[in-house]
């Protein structure tokens, strides 16, 4: 399986429009959310300008409120700015997307997204896939939760992989509009939207992947003290799907209210005892 040329910008834009439409059709209004496609983290000038203004404002207050030499607030400003930028670059180094609440904007990072696509295509190249079937893919290299993916041999598999990974990233960042900065709840809803939007319930084989995910999630919680918040959310999403496996669809608007009331402790206990 080789990488073909594909227009990632158009795929991202199309994915964003489809997901907004899906939410709106299900009674979830996403208003004023904007999309920005960037090549890498260094392209986040919107965020850097915002930080620059905030830190400059704080330093100005220090100058007038404390009545000290302007030199000291300037030193604080310069140090704070570079430390903050450095921290953000480190924190989001491997992220494929970011939701920036002050601007109600999602950033999709092409470089990271492209790396993920290439890794998955490389993994699939070692499999001898001849017929249409359900397989599992990893959205990130170290993830324990796998995503079911239907390979349709009548279509362009490479393009489908690119679209699927893009959908997962865009769904996640768009869902932050609903749950704010809470990564656990966002990850729960991301997995559910991915599953039901793509109508994966039509393929009985997907439930083997869901059941295997749940087993791994239970073992993960038992064996680790420091738990990844993204993994916890996706684990819980798998449990909701398994509970409702007799249904061809669920009311995702009602699920939002269920998820909003969850605590981290609730999620862990449900996974442990399922």
Secondary structure, 3 states (H helix, E strand, C coil): CCCCCCCHHHHHHHHHHHHHHHHHHCCCCCCCCEEEEECCHHHCHHHHHHHHHHHHHHHHHHHHHHCCCHHHHHHHHHHHHHHHHHHHHHHCCCCCEEEEHHHCEEEEEHHHHHHHHHHHHHHHCCCCCCCCEEEEECCCCCCCCCEEEEECCCCCHHHHHHHHHHHHHHHHHHHHHHHCCCHHHHHHHHHHHHHHHCCHHHCCCHHHHHHHHHHHHHHHHHHCCCCCHHHHHHHHHHHHHHHCCCCCCCCHHHHHHHHHCCCHHHHHHHHHHC
